[in-house]
């Protein structure tokens, strides 16, 4: 069941972001810094200059648990944004080699840091995908495996489930907006149209910020309507 993201914010977070130089990360990092959070970004060697001013670059490999664990340090929140850019059905092998392996590494790192007793329980924010859906089955399967792994390890987590995030360089689905409007009027297709609707980059960024600032107890799932609502709160 999807949950609405709370709007309260008590104190700044110490945040590690994996995938922080990508499409969503480039929007999220400066927003978190502007709101007073301390942000560390895990980057590969040579990409240190790609992160926003005010963030700390930590060189490492997001596909290796030991590297992620070292980068976590004293962070109380880990935001996992690693993924194959511009997913398509032909990238099924890449989804398993990058998307799945990276979340496996991040979960293992969070668990390892907890078992070491280095800090209180951490909050893992995971970029998942809207589900179920009739297309992109390989991509959905990998993200569902990621969510299942998080649940199995008993982590406090927020799993955000957008379908497509509209923004610079990501606007081709706009031509489908009128079709979605019609589908929302039809009772038989209304739920699917809402679940698989588009969100904007601004809406997605606001939802990620709300997720960072409001830690759940257990697993919280946030779907498209709740992502849209976060920017209006």
C-alpha positions as CSV (number, residue, x, y, z in Angstrom):
1,X,0.0,0.0,0.0
2,X,1.3,3.4,-0.9
3,X,1.9,6.1,1.7
4,X,1.8,9.9,1.6
5,X,5.1,11.5,2.4
6,X,5.0,13.6,5.6
7,X,5.9,17.3,5.5
8,X,7.5,17.7,8.9
9,X,11.3,18.2,9.2
10,X,13.0,18.2,12.5
11,X,16.8,18.2,11.9
12,X,19.4,18.1,9.1
13,X,20.4,14.7,7.8
14,X,23.8,13.3,6.9
15,X,23.2,11.8,3.5
16,X,25.2,9.5,1.2
17,X,23.9,9.4,-2.4
18,X,24.9,6.8,-4.9
19,X,24.2,7.8,-8.5
20,X,24.4,11.4,-7.5
21,X,25.8,12.6,-10.8
22,X,22.9,11.2,-12.8
23,X,19.7,12.8,-14.0
24,X,17.9,12.8,-10.6
25,X,21.0,13.2,-8.5
26,X,22.0,16.4,-10.2
27,X,18.7,17.9,-9.2
28,X,18.6,16.4,-5.7
29,X,22.0,17.2,-4.4
30,X,21.8,21.0,-4.5
31,X,18.3,20.9,-3.1
32,X,19.4,18.9,-0.1
33,X,22.4,21.2,0.5
34,X,20.2,24.3,0.2
35,X,17.9,22.8,3.0
36,X,20.9,22.4,5.3
37,X,21.7,18.7,4.9
38,X,25.2,17.4,4.8
39,X,25.6,15.5,1.5
40,X,28.3,13.0,0.4
41,X,28.2,11.6,-3.1
42,X,29.8,8.3,-4.1
43,X,31.5,8.8,-7.5
44,X,33.9,6.9,-9.7
45,X,37.5,8.3,-10.1
46,X,37.4,11.2,-12.5
47,X,33.9,12.3,-11.8
48,X,34.5,14.3,-8.7
49,X,34.0,17.6,-10.5
50,X,30.5,16.6,-11.6
51,X,28.9,17.0,-8.2
52,X,27.3,20.2,-6.9
53,X,29.2,22.7,-4.8
54,X,28.9,22.1,-1.2
55,X,28.7,18.3,-1.5
56,X,31.6,16.0,-0.6
57,X,32.8,13.6,-3.3
58,X,33.8,10.1,-2.1
59,X,35.6,8.0,-4.7
60,X,34.4,4.4,-4.9
61,X,32.5,1.7,-6.7
62,X,28.7,1.5,-6.2
63,X,28.8,-2.1,-7.3
64,X,31.0,-3.2,-4.4
65,X,29.6,-3.5,-0.9
66,X,32.9,-2.7,0.8
67,X,33.2,0.5,-1.2
68,X,29.7,1.6,-0.4
69,X,30.2,0.8,3.3
70,X,33.3,2.9,3.5
71,X,31.5,5.8,1.8
72,X,28.6,5.6,4.2
73,X,30.7,6.7,7.2
74,X,28.4,8.4,9.7
75,X,25.6,9.1,7.3
76,X,22.2,8.4,8.7
77,X,20.5,8.3,5.3
78,X,21.5,6.5,2.1
79,X,19.8,7.5,-1.2
80,X,20.3,4.9,-3.9
81,X,19.9,6.3,-7.4
82,X,22.2,4.1,-9.4
83,X,20.7,2.7,-12.5
84,X,21.0,2.3,-16.3
85,X,20.2,5.6,-17.9
86,X,17.1,5.8,-20.2
87,X,15.8,2.2,-19.5
88,X,14.5,0.2,-22.5
89,X,13.6,-3.4,-23.1
90,X,16.9,-4.1,-24.9
91,X,18.9,-3.3,-21.7
92,X,17.7,-6.3,-19.7
93,X,21.3,-7.6,-19.2
94,X,22.5,-4.2,-18.0
95,X,19.6,-4.0,-15.5
96,X,20.9,-7.1,-13.8
97,X,24.5,-6.2,-14.0
98,X,24.1,-2.6,-12.8
99,X,20.8,-1.9,-11.2
100,X,20.5,-5.2,-9.3
101,X,24.1,-5.5,-8.3
102,X,24.3,-2.0,-7.1
103,X,21.2,-2.3,-4.8
104,X,22.6,-5.6,-3.5
105,X,25.9,-3.8,-2.7
106,X,24.1,-0.9,-1.0
107,X,21.9,-3.2,1.1
108,X,24.8,-5.3,2.2
109,X,26.8,-2.1,3.1
110,X,23.9,-0.7,5.2
111,X,23.6,-4.0,7.0
112,X,27.4,-4.3,7.5
113,X,27.6,-0.8,9.0
114,X,24.7,-1.6,11.3
115,X,26.3,-4.9,12.4
116,X,29.5,-3.1,13.2
117,X,27.5,-0.9,15.6
118,X,28.8,2.3,13.9
119,X,25.6,4.2,14.2
120,X,21.8,3.9,14.8
121,X,19.6,2.3,12.2
122,X,19.9,4.0,8.8
123,X,17.2,5.0,6.4
124,X,17.6,3.7,2.9
125,X,15.8,5.6,0.1
126,X,15.4,3.5,-3.0
127,X,14.4,4.6,-6.4
128,X,12.2,1.8,-7.6
129,X,9.5,1.8,-10.4
130,X,5.7,1.8,-10.7
131,X,4.4,-1.8,-10.6
132,X,2.7,-3.8,-11.9
133,X,3.0,-2.7,-15.5
134,X,2.5,-4.4,-18.9
135,X,5.9,-3.4,-20.3
136,X,9.5,-3.2,-19.3
137,X,9.3,-6.5,-17.5
138,X,13.0,-7.0,-17.1
139,X,13.4,-3.6,-15.5
140,X,10.4,-4.1,-13.2
141,X,11.7,-7.5,-12.2
142,X,15.0,-6.1,-11.1
143,X,13.5,-3.2,-9.1
144,X,11.0,-5.6,-7.5
145,X,14.0,-7.8,-6.5
146,X,15.6,-4.7,-5.0
147,X,12.5,-4.0,-2.9
148,X,12.3,-7.6,-1.8
149,X,15.9,-7.6,-0.7
150,X,15.3,-4.5,1.4
151,X,12.3,-6.1,3.1
152,X,14.1,-9.3,3.7
153,X,16.9,-7.5,5.6
154,X,14.4,-5.5,7.7
155,X,15.7,-2.1,6.7
156,X,13.9,1.2,7.4
157,X,13.4,2.3,3.9
158,X,11.4,4.4,1.5
159,X,10.8,2.9,-2.0
160,X,9.7,5.5,-4.5
161,X,7.8,4.2,-7.5
162,X,7.7,6.6,-10.4
163,X,7.0,5.4,-13.9
164,X,8.6,8.1,-16.1
165,X,10.2,11.4,-14.9
166,X,9.7,14.2,-17.3
167,X,12.5,16.8,-17.6
168,X,15.3,18.1,-19.8
169,X,16.2,15.4,-22.3
170,X,13.3,13.3,-21.1
171,X,10.2,14.7,-22.7
172,X,9.2,12.3,-25.5
173,X,6.3,10.8,-23.5
174,X,4.6,14.2,-23.5
175,X,2.8,13.1,-26.6
176,X,1.0,10.5,-24.6
177,X,-0.4,12.9,-22.0
178,X,-3.8,13.2,-23.8
179,X,-4.1,9.5,-23.9
180,X,-3.5,9.3,-20.2
181,X,-6.2,11.9,-19.6
182,X,-8.7,9.7,-21.5
183,X,-7.7,6.6,-19.6
184,X,-8.2,8.3,-16.3
185,X,-11.8,9.0,-17.2
186,X,-12.5,5.3,-17.9
187,X,-13.2,3.3,-14.7
188,X,-11.6,0.1,-15.9
189,X,-8.3,1.9,-16.7
190,X,-8.3,4.7,-14.1
191,X,-6.1,2.9,-11.5
192,X,-3.5,1.9,-14.1
193,X,-3.4,5.3,-15.6
194,X,-2.7,6.9,-12.2
195,X,-0.1,4.3,-11.2
196,X,1.7,4.6,-14.5
197,X,1.4,8.3,-14.9
198,X,4.2,10.7,-15.5
199,X,5.9,12.9,-12.8
200,X,8.1,15.9,-13.4
201,X,11.7,16.3,-12.3
202,X,10.6,18.9,-9.8
203,X,8.0,16.6,-8.4
204,X,10.4,13.7,-8.1
205,X,13.0,15.9,-6.5
206,X,10.5,17.2,-3.9
207,X,9.5,13.6,-3.1
208,X,13.1,12.5,-2.6
209,X,13.7,15.5,-0.3
210,X,10.5,14.6,1.7
211,X,11.7,11.0,1.9
212,X,15.1,12.0,3.2
213,X,13.6,14.3,5.8
214,X,11.0,11.9,7.1
215,X,12.3,8.5,8.1
216,X,9.7,5.7,8.4
217,X,9.7,2.7,10.8
218,X,9.9,-0.2,8.4
219,X,9.2,-0.1,4.7
220,X,7.3,2.8,3.1
221,X,6.1,2.7,-0.5
222,X,5.4,5.9,-2.4
223,X,3.6,5.7,-5.7
224,X,3.0,8.2,-8.5
225,X,0.0,10.1,-6.9
226,X,2.0,10.5,-3.6
227,X,5.1,11.7,-5.5
228,X,3.0,14.3,-7.3
229,X,1.5,15.4,-3.9
230,X,4.9,15.9,-2.3
231,X,5.7,19.0,-4.4
232,X,2.4,20.6,-3.5
233,X,2.8,20.1,0.3
